């Protein structure tokens, strides 16, 4: 049931059917009871703006309440807000109903423990085992011990005040014209308010969700309309969030997208300047980040630790190494002073803090360090994962062995049916040649299977 970041899939198709979600709620509640025996067990639930959120939320509540778990509802809220509220309210567990950057027909859950951290794989396995055993009858609560459900109305205000702290106290956004693309997602109300309260002239777009338009040619995955709006309105910066607002994409005043590794580098520089990060600390990045970022970080006095793709992996490595900053170049940025999960709004405020401090335009970020040439592509597939076919794996391994001077990453996405391909090296045309060669191997196997 679980992928790299919770459960995700097409709604009304296994495992996201009403029956399975009910069973999941019961299993999660039973697991919680066994983990937290000190007091009444409770859980906080938020969601993004998908129409299917009503189905998942109702089924989930029924399952949790049936085994005696109290539920606190906060409605549409960014994923990082749930992590913060768990610790603020001292609840036992948190569930975010979202499929992040996926289209409206997908949905799922992101799960958090009582510390606001994403659940480990071992915890997920235990919940799965409870579902598979299907011995729920003996675990049901008696009528007088059923859980209760209440709604927390001031949750947005709490989160807004929290994220505003990311901008230094003596700094404001007066004079800035900012286009904010909310992706018709969870931050459609909150994000424009944050930047407006800090003094900016805010131009919100894609902030009218209808249940079906989340991530639909908008947000951090599809920033084209953001780029056009920035140019049209002569804005200083464009900020795009994904469906659950844990990811950010930045474009400059010319409508050009700022590379994710440049964003990481700038935030590291800003944290160092504000004494929220020390030299000799480790910055946690994933395998997809450019070696140009590594060179830059080392020049600033930081060390680099790479981990597997997935912000949960980044967060775990940050905790292990006591790191202040961890990130994926896709826009997931974790800054430990402001939370233990990625937060798109907090990351954007750090970028703005840097621009204000150095008194330069957003486009200056492109020049802070050079990037090595990269080839990136996504290959969609149907049926079984082509990387599980031995001869395909052998052919790809042979290409990798013949090009040891190049970083080559070929992996199945943990959230979608596609193979992500990345090649990085010093010679641009060579990265393209290697990438196209591996792509042909994959496409050939997919064509044969279909």
C-alpha positions in Angstrom: 0.0 0.0 0.0 2.8 2.4 0.9 5.2 4.2 -1.5 8.0 6.6 -0.9 5.7 9.1 0.8 2.7 7.4 2.4 -0.2 5.9 0.4 -1.1 7.3 -3.0 -3.1 6.1 -6.0 -6.3 6.4 -8.0 -9.5 7.0 -6.0 -12.0 4.1 -6.0 -9.3 1.7 -7.2 -7.5 -0.5 -4.6 -6.2 0.4 -2.2 -8.1 3.7 -2.2 -11.6 2.3 -2.0 -14.0 3.3 0.8 -13.8 -0.2 2.3 -10.0 -0.3 2.4 -9.8 3.3 3.8 -12.2 2.3 6.6 -10.0 -0.7 7.4 -6.9 1.5 7.2 -8.5 3.9 9.7 -9.2 1.0 12.1 -5.7 -0.4 11.7 -4.1 3.0 12.2 -6.2 3.5 15.4 -5.3 0.1 16.8 -1.7 0.7 16.1 -2.0 4.1 17.9 -3.6 2.6 20.9 -0.7 0.1 21.3 1.8 2.9 20.9 0.2 5.6 23.2 -1.3 4.2 26.4 -0.6 7.2 28.6 -3.8 9.1 27.7 -6.7 9.2 25.4 -5.4 8.6 21.9 -6.3 11.3 19.3 -5.4 12.2 15.8 -5.5 15.4 13.7 -6.6 15.2 10.1 -6.2 17.7 7.3 -6.7 17.5 3.5 -6.0 19.3 0.3 -8.8 20.5 -2.1 -9.6 17.3 -4.0 -13.2 16.3 -4.4 -12.3 12.8 -3.3 -11.1 14.3 0.1 -14.7 14.0 1.3 -14.7 10.2 0.6 -11.3 9.6 2.2 -12.0 11.8 5.2 -15.4 10.3 6.0 -14.2 6.7 5.7 -11.0 7.4 7.7 -13.0 9.1 10.5 -15.4 6.1 10.7 -12.5 3.7 11.0 -10.7 5.7 13.7 -13.8 6.5 15.8 -14.9 2.8 15.7 -11.8 1.8 17.6 -12.1 4.6 20.1 -9.8 7.3 18.6 -10.7 11.0 19.0 -10.4 13.0 15.8 -9.6 16.7 15.3 -10.4 18.1 11.8 -8.8 21.2 10.3 -10.0 21.1 6.7 -7.7 22.2 3.8 -4.2 22.9 5.2 -0.7 22.5 3.9 1.1 19.3 4.8 3.8 21.1 6.9 1.0 22.7 9.0 0.0 19.2 10.2 3.5 18.5 11.5 3.4 21.8 13.4 -0.1 21.3 14.8 0.7 17.8 16.0 3.4 19.1 18.3 1.4 22.2 19.3 -1.7 20.3 20.2 0.2 17.3 21.6 -1.8 14.8 19.7 -0.8 11.2 19.1 -0.8 11.1 15.3 -1.4 13.1 12.2 -2.9 12.3 8.8 -2.7 14.5 5.7 -5.2 13.5 3.0 -3.4 14.4 -0.3 -1.7 13.1 -3.4 0.7 16.1 -3.4 1.5 17.1 -7.0 -0.6 14.3 -8.6 -3.8 15.2 -10.6 -7.3 15.3 -9.0 -8.2 11.6 -9.7 -5.4 10.5 -7.3 -5.4 10.8 -3.6 -3.8 9.3 -0.6 -2.4 9.8 2.9 0.8 11.2 4.5 1.2 9.9 8.0 3.0 11.5 11.0 3.9 10.4 14.5 3.4 12.3 17.7 6.6 14.2 17.1 5.4 15.5 13.8 7.8 13.2 11.8 6.7 11.1 8.9 6.2 7.5 9.9 9.0 5.1 9.3 8.7 2.1 6.9 8.6 -0.2 9.9 5.5 1.6 11.3 3.8 1.4 7.9 4.5 -2.3 7.7 2.8 -2.9 11.1 -0.3 -1.0 10.0 -0.3 -3.1 6.8 -0.1 -6.3 8.8 -3.1 -5.3 10.9 -5.1 -4.7 7.7 -4.1 -8.1 6.3 -5.0 -9.9 9.5 -8.5 -8.4 9.3 -9.4 -9.2 13.0 -11.1 -5.9 13.6 -14.3 -7.2 15.3 -12.5 -8.0 18.6 -10.8 -4.5 18.6 -14.0 -2.4 18.2 -14.7 0.0 21.0 -17.9 -0.4 23.1 -20.6 2.3 22.5 -19.5 4.3 25.5 -15.9 4.3 24.4 -16.3 5.4 20.8 -14.1 8.3 19.6 -15.4 11.9 19.2 -14.9 14.3 16.3 -14.3 18.1 16.6 -13.2 20.8 14.3 -10.3 23.2 15.1 -11.3 26.6 13.6 -8.2 28.6 14.3 -5.7 26.2 12.7 -4.9 28.5 9.6 -4.1 31.5 11.9 -1.7 29.4 14.0 0.2 28.2 10.9 0.3 31.7 9.3 2.0 33.2 12.4 4.4 30.3 12.5 5.7 30.6 8.9 6.0 34.4 9.1 8.8 33.9 11.5 10.9 32.7 8.6 11.4 36.3 7.5 13.7 38.2 10.0 11.8 40.5 12.4 13.2 43.8 11.0 12.5 42.7 7.4 9.3 43.2 5.4 8.2 42.7 1.8 7.0 46.3 1.2 7.7 47.3 -2.5 7.7 43.7 -3.7 5.2 42.6 -6.3 4.8 38.8 -6.0 2.8 36.4 -8.1 1.7 33.4 -6.0 0.5 30.3 -7.8 -1.5 28.3 -5.2 -2.0 25.3 -7.6 -5.7 25.3 -6.6 -4.4 23.3 -3.6 -4.2 23.3 0.2 -2.6 26.7 0.5 -5.1 28.6 -1.7 -6.1 30.9 1.2 -3.1 30.7 3.4 -0.2 31.5 1.0 -1.5 34.9 -0.3 -2.3 36.0 3.2 1.2 35.2 4.5 2.9 37.4 1.8 0.3 40.1 2.1 0.6 40.4 5.9 4.4 40.8 5.4 3.8 43.8 3.2 3.9 42.5 -0.4 1.7 43.4 -3.3 0.4 39.9 -3.9 -1.1 38.7 -7.2 -2.6 35.3 -6.5 -3.4 32.9 -9.3 -5.0 29.4 -9.3 -6.5 30.1 -5.9 -10.1 29.0 -6.7 -10.2 25.2 -6.2 -13.3 23.4 -7.4 -12.2 19.9 -6.3 -11.0 18.9 -9.8 -8.5 21.6 -10.8 -5.8 20.9 -8.3 -2.4 20.8 -10.0 -4.2 21.2 -13.4 -1.6 23.0 -15.6 -0.7 25.1 -12.5 1.4 25.0 -9.4 5.1 24.0 -9.0 4.9 21.1 -11.6 3.4 23.3 -14.3 4.8 26.8 -13.8 4.1 28.1 -17.3 1.2 30.3 -16.3 3.2 31.7 -13.3 6.0 32.6 -15.7 3.6 34.4 -18.0 1.9 36.3 -15.2 5.2 37.5 -13.7 6.1 39.0 -17.1 2.6 40.4 -17.6 2.5 42.1 -14.2 6.2 43.0 -14.1 6.5 41.2 -10.8 9.7 40.9 -8.8 9.3 37.1 -8.3 7.0 34.3 -8.9 6.3 31.6 -6.3 4.4 28.3 -7.1 3.3 25.7 -4.7 2.1 22.1 -5.3 -1.2 20.6 -4.1 -0.2 20.2 -0.5 2.3 23.2 -0.4 5.3 21.2 0.8 7.1 22.0 -2.5 8.1 25.3 -4.1 9.1 26.5 -7.5 10.6 30.0 -8.0 10.8 32.1 -11.2 12.7 35.4 -11.6 11.5 38.8 -12.8 12.1 37.6 -16.4 9.9 34.6 -16.1 12.9 32.1 -15.9 12.7 29.2 -13.5 15.3 29.2 -10.8 17.0 25.8 -10.6 16.2 23.9 -7.4 19.9 23.5 -6.5 20.4 27.2 -6.7 17.4 27.6 -4.3 19.1 25.2 -1.9 22.4 27.1 -2.1 20.8 30.5 -1.5 18.9 29.2 1.5 22.2 27.7 3.0 23.9 31.1 2.5 21.0 32.9 4.2 20.9 30.5 7.1 24.6 31.0 7.6 24.3 34.7 7.5 21.5 34.7 10.1 23.5 32.4 12.3 20.9 29.6 12.0 23.5 27.3 10.5 27.2 26.8 11.3 30.1 26.1 9.0 31.2 22.4 9.0 27.5 21.4 9.3 26.2 18.8 6.8 23.7 19.8 4.1 21.5 16.8 3.3 20.7 16.4 -0.4 19.5 13.6 -2.6 21.1 11.7 -5.5 19.3 14.1 -8.0 21.1 17.3 -6.9 23.8 18.7 -9.1 27.5 18.3 -8.2 27.8 22.1 -8.8 25.8 22.5 -5.5 28.3 20.2 -3.8 31.3 22.3 -5.0 29.6 25.5 -3.8 28.6 24.1 -0.4 32.2 22.9 0.2 33.5 26.3 -0.7 31.2 27.8 1.9 32.6 25.4 4.5 29.8 22.9 4.6 29.9 19.2 4.0 27.5 17.3 1.8 25.6 14.1 2.6 23.6 12.5 -0.2 20.6 10.2 0.5 18.0 8.4 -1.6 15.2 10.5 -3.2 12.3 11.2 -0.8 11.9 14.0 1.7 11.3 11.4 4.5 14.9 10.1 3.7 16.2 13.6 3.9 14.5 14.2 7.2 15.9 11.0 8.7 19.4 11.9 7.6 19.0 15.4 9.0 18.0 14.0 12.4 20.9 11.5 12.4 23.5 14.2 11.5 22.0 17.1 13.4 21.7 19.1 10.2 19.9 22.4 9.9 19.1 22.1 6.1 18.0 19.2 3.9 16.4 19.4 0.5 15.5 17.9 -2.8 16.1 19.9 -5.9 12.4 19.3 -6.8 11.5 21.9 -4.3 11.2 20.0 -1.0 13.1 22.1 1.5 13.4 21.2 5.2 14.8 23.9 7.5 15.0 22.5 11.1 14.4 25.8 12.8 10.9 25.9 11.2 9.8 22.3 11.1 10.8 18.8 10.4 9.0 18.4 7.1 9.4 20.3 3.9 7.6 23.7 3.6 7.2 25.6 0.4 6.1 28.9 2.0 9.0 28.9 4.5 11.5 28.2 1.7 10.1 31.0 -0.4 10.4 33.4 2.5 14.1 32.5 2.9 14.7 33.3 -0.8 13.0 36.7 -0.3 15.1 37.3 2.7 18.2 36.8 0.7 17.0 39.1 -2.2 16.2 41.9 0.3 19.6 41.5 2.1 21.8 41.5 -1.0 19.6 44.1 -2.7 19.7 42.3 -6.0 17.0 41.0 -8.4 15.8 37.4 -8.3 17.7 36.7 -11.5 21.0 37.1 -9.7 20.4 33.7 -8.0 21.2 32.0 -11.4 24.8 33.2 -11.1 25.7 32.2 -7.6 27.4 29.0 -8.8 27.7 27.0 -12.1 25.8 23.8 -12.6 27.2 20.7 -14.4 25.2 19.7 -17.5 22.3 17.4 -16.8 20.0 15.3 -18.8 16.6 14.6 -17.2 13.6 12.7 -18.5 10.5 10.8 -17.3 9.5 7.6 -19.1 5.9 6.5 -18.6 5.1 2.8 -18.5 2.1 0.5 -18.2 2.0 -2.8 -16.4 5.1 -4.1 -14.6 8.1 -2.0 -13.8 10.6 -2.4 -16.7 13.5 -2.0 -14.3 12.5 -5.4 -12.9 13.3 -7.1 -16.2 16.7 -8.6 -15.9 17.9 -8.0 -19.5 16.8 -4.4 -19.3 18.7 -4.0 -16.0 21.8 -5.6 -17.5 21.8 -3.3 -20.6 21.4 -0.2 -18.4 24.2 -1.5 -16.0 26.5 -1.9 -19.0 25.9 1.7 -20.1 26.6 2.9 -16.6 29.9 0.8 -16.3 31.1 2.3 -19.6 30.5 5.9 -18.4 31.9 5.9 -14.9 32.8 9.6 -15.1 29.1 10.5 -15.3 26.5 10.3 -12.5 23.6 8.2 -13.8 20.4 7.7 -11.9 17.6 5.4 -13.2 14.8 4.8 -10.8 11.1 4.1 -10.6 9.0 7.0 -9.2 7.6 6.3 -5.8 4.4 8.2 -6.6 3.7 7.7 -10.3 4.0 5.0 -13.0 7.1 6.4 -14.6 10.9 5.8 -14.7 13.0 8.9 -13.7 16.2 9.2 -15.6 19.1 11.6 -14.8 22.6 11.8 -16.3 25.1 14.4 -15.2 28.7 15.1 -16.3 31.1 17.8 -17.6 30.4 17.4 -21.3 26.9 18.5 -22.3 26.5 16.5 -25.5 27.8 13.4 -23.8 25.1 13.6 -21.1 22.5 13.8 -23.8 23.9 10.8 -25.7 24.0 8.6 -22.6 20.5 9.7 -21.5 19.1 8.9 -25.0 20.8 5.5 -25.1 19.2 4.5 -21.7 15.9 5.9 -22.8 15.9 3.8 -25.9 16.5 0.7 -23.8 13.5 1.5 -21.6 11.2 2.4 -24.4 12.1 -0.8 -26.3 11.2 -2.9 -23.3 7.9 -1.0 -22.8 6.9 -1.4 -26.4 7.6 -5.1 -26.3 5.5 -5.6 -23.2 2.6 -3.6 -24.5 
